[in-house]
Amino acid sequence: GNLSFSCVEPYTVPVFFNATSYLEVPGRLDQDLFSVSFQFRTWNPNGLLLFSHFADNLGNVEIDLTESKVAVHINVTQTKMSQIDISSGQ
């Protein structure tokens, strides 16, 4: 008979970005959920990893590397607490 083989492991293709390149991915309409995951390797100590506006001009989220540490900045325009900052390490 015929014998076939397929690999069930996901095939990952490395992508390289320079200082002016970026990847734009459309969001999902009518979804009030934000989810993102990364697998990356870099030798750059600083750089922008993700930036996204929330729907209806409610604010934005920014994830970046600052001095080799991941930092998350959430800006909300509809509340008194206008900015939330989270960073890794000390």
DOSE-901063 format. One record per residue (C-alpha): x, y, z. Coordinates in nm, 3 decimals. Example, Ala and Ser with C-alpha at 12.3 -4.5 7.8 and 13.67 -1.06 7.14 Angstrom:
residues 2
<site xx="1.230" yy="-0.450" zz="0.780"/>
<site xx="1.367" yy="-0.106" zz="0.714"/>
***
This chain:
residues 90
<site xx="0.000" yy="0.000" zz="0.000"/>
<site xx="0.084" yy="0.366" zz="0.014"/>
<site xx="0.279" yy="0.511" zz="0.307"/>
<site xx="0.264" yy="0.880" zz="0.390"/>
<site xx="0.422" yy="1.089" zz="0.664"/>
<site xx="0.315" yy="1.417" zz="0.816"/>
<site xx="0.466" yy="1.619" zz="1.097"/>
<site xx="0.224" yy="1.727" zz="1.370"/>
<site xx="0.468" yy="1.980" zz="1.518"/>
<site xx="0.398" yy="2.340" zz="1.414"/>
<site xx="0.639" yy="2.473" zz="1.158"/>
<site xx="0.801" yy="2.796" zz="1.278"/>
<site xx="0.960" yy="3.040" zz="1.038"/>
<site xx="1.198" yy="3.298" zz="1.188"/>
<site xx="1.120" yy="3.658" zz="1.099"/>
<site xx="1.367" yy="3.943" zz="1.125"/>
<site xx="1.277" yy="4.307" zz="1.180"/>
<site xx="1.487" yy="4.617" zz="1.152"/>
<site xx="1.423" yy="4.954" zz="1.317"/>
<site xx="1.164" yy="5.060" zz="1.058"/>
<site xx="0.977" yy="4.733" zz="0.989"/>
<site xx="0.667" yy="4.606" zz="1.167"/>
<site xx="0.390" yy="4.349" zz="1.147"/>
<site xx="0.027" yy="4.466" zz="1.147"/>
<site xx="-0.240" yy="4.213" zz="1.242"/>
<site xx="-0.611" yy="4.297" zz="1.233"/>
<site xx="-0.816" yy="4.253" zz="1.550"/>
<site xx="-1.144" yy="4.069" zz="1.591"/>
<site xx="-1.465" yy="4.269" zz="1.561"/>
<site xx="-1.710" yy="4.260" zz="1.853"/>
<site xx="-1.454" yy="4.102" zz="2.089"/>
<site xx="-1.381" yy="4.262" zz="2.427"/>
<site xx="-1.084" yy="4.033" zz="2.493"/>
<site xx="-0.716" yy="4.107" zz="2.440"/>
<site xx="-0.471" yy="3.818" zz="2.421"/>
<site xx="-0.117" yy="3.802" zz="2.284"/>
<site xx="0.180" yy="3.567" zz="2.315"/>
<site xx="0.540" yy="3.601" zz="2.199"/>
<site xx="0.839" yy="3.383" zz="2.134"/>
<site xx="1.136" yy="3.598" zz="2.047"/>
<site xx="1.511" yy="3.634" zz="2.078"/>
<site xx="1.692" yy="3.963" zz="2.050"/>
<site xx="2.021" yy="4.125" zz="2.135"/>
<site xx="1.863" yy="4.470" zz="2.143"/>
<site xx="1.814" yy="4.602" zz="2.498"/>
<site xx="1.537" yy="4.846" zz="2.391"/>
<site xx="1.253" yy="4.821" zz="2.144"/>
<site xx="0.878" yy="4.821" zz="2.088"/>
<site xx="0.722" yy="4.472" zz="2.088"/>
<site xx="0.352" yy="4.557" zz="2.055"/>
<site xx="0.127" yy="4.859" zz="2.032"/>
<site xx="-0.252" yy="4.846" zz="1.997"/>
<site xx="-0.539" yy="5.091" zz="2.028"/>
<site xx="-0.849" yy="4.972" zz="2.214"/>
<site xx="-1.185" yy="4.991" zz="2.037"/>
<site xx="-1.401" yy="5.302" zz="2.070"/>
<site xx="-1.101" yy="5.522" zz="2.164"/>
<site xx="-1.085" yy="5.368" zz="2.513"/>
<site xx="-0.703" yy="5.385" zz="2.524"/>
<site xx="-0.407" yy="5.173" zz="2.417"/>
<site xx="-0.158" yy="4.912" zz="2.529"/>
<site xx="0.217" yy="4.913" zz="2.467"/>
<site xx="0.464" yy="4.631" zz="2.539"/>
<site xx="0.831" yy="4.713" zz="2.504"/>
<site xx="1.183" yy="4.626" zz="2.608"/>
<site xx="1.348" yy="4.887" zz="2.828"/>
<site xx="1.706" yy="4.813" zz="2.936"/>
<site xx="1.647" yy="4.441" zz="2.858"/>
<site xx="1.331" yy="4.423" zz="3.072"/>
<site xx="0.976" yy="4.378" zz="2.947"/>
<site xx="0.746" yy="4.670" zz="3.030"/>
<site xx="0.368" yy="4.694" zz="2.977"/>
<site xx="0.194" yy="5.032" zz="2.964"/>
<site xx="-0.186" yy="5.045" zz="2.956"/>
<site xx="-0.347" yy="5.384" zz="2.895"/>
<site xx="-0.720" yy="5.405" zz="2.966"/>
<site xx="-0.903" yy="5.722" zz="2.866"/>
<site xx="-1.239" yy="5.650" zz="3.036"/>
<site xx="-1.129" yy="5.622" zz="3.402"/>
<site xx="-0.956" yy="5.831" zz="3.667"/>
<site xx="-0.660" yy="5.589" zz="3.666"/>
<site xx="-0.528" yy="5.688" zz="3.327"/>
<site xx="-0.209" yy="5.476" zz="3.307"/>
<site xx="-0.102" yy="5.138" zz="3.441"/>
<site xx="0.267" yy="5.044" zz="3.418"/>
<site xx="0.401" yy="4.692" zz="3.476"/>
<site xx="0.763" yy="4.587" zz="3.433"/>
<site xx="0.974" yy="4.276" zz="3.484"/>
<site xx="1.269" yy="4.260" zz="3.721"/>
<site xx="1.389" yy="4.546" zz="3.936"/>
***
